[in-house]
Amino acid sequence: MRNKEIEMSTITPELKTFMNDLWGAEGDFINTPLGRGRIESVRTKAGIDLEVMVRIANTGGIALFCGTELFNG
């Protein structure tokens, strides 16, 4: 139970807004650690995080990111 308390205490208003916006962002472009790409899908992950599949521009490759990674990145 302690881990969930710690996890919930790290939610800032900015993170909450980012995650809410990310949830409905399928088809939008986003900057990632690998470059700019188009969001192919977003799905829930354990805890507060989301899993985001992004098609990276100019490579055609698809990468999987955590929402928190994109927020911090």
PEVEN-V197898 format. One record per residue. N is the residue number from 0. RES is the residue in three letters. PHI is phi in whole degrees, 0 to 359 (NA if undefined). OMEGA is omega in whole degrees, -180 to 180 (999 if undefined). NEAR is the number of other ideal C-beta (glycine too) atoms within 8 Angstrom. Layout:
BEGIN
n={N N}
res={RES RES}
phi={PHI PHI}
omega={OMEGA OMEGA}
near={NEAR NEAR}
END
This chain:
BEGIN
n={0 1 2 3 4 5 6 7 8 9 10 11 12 13 14 15 16 17 18 19 20 21 22 23 24 25 26 27 28 29 30 31 32 33 34 35 36 37 38 39 40 41 42 43 44 45 46 47 48 49 50 51 52 53 54 55 56 57 58 59 60 61 62 63 64 65 66 67 68 69 70 71 72}
res={MET ARG ASN LYS GLU ILE GLU MET SER THR ILE THR PRO GLU LEU LYS THR PHE MET ASN ASP LEU TRP GLY ALA GLU GLY ASP PHE ILE ASN THR PRO LEU GLY ARG GLY ARG ILE GLU SER VAL ARG THR LYS ALA GLY ILE ASP LEU GLU VAL MET VAL ARG ILE ALA ASN THR GLY GLY ILE ALA LEU PHE CYS GLY THR GLU LEU PHE ASN GLY}
phi={NA 298 299 296 297 295 300 292 284 269 283 263 302 293 295 299 296 300 296 297 293 296 304 256 260 304 96 279 268 212 275 234 299 260 121 286 204 259 288 272 200 226 216 288 226 302 73 268 276 240 251 237 262 236 271 283 299 67 238 77 283 246 234 252 232 276 301 294 296 291 294 279 276}
omega={-178 -180 179 178 179 -180 -178 -179 -179 -180 176 175 180 178 180 179 179 -179 178 178 -180 -178 -179 -171 180 -179 179 175 -180 174 -180 175 -180 -177 -178 180 180 180 180 179 177 177 -178 179 -180 178 -177 -170 174 175 -173 176 -175 173 -176 -179 176 177 -176 180 178 179 -180 -179 168 177 180 176 178 179 -178 -169 999}
near={4 5 6 8 8 8 10 8 6 7 8 6 5 7 12 9 8 11 13 8 8 13 8 7 10 8 5 7 7 12 5 13 5 7 9 8 13 10 15 8 7 13 6 4 9 3 6 8 10 12 12 14 12 15 10 14 9 5 6 5 6 8 10 7 12 10 15 9 9 13 10 5 7}
END
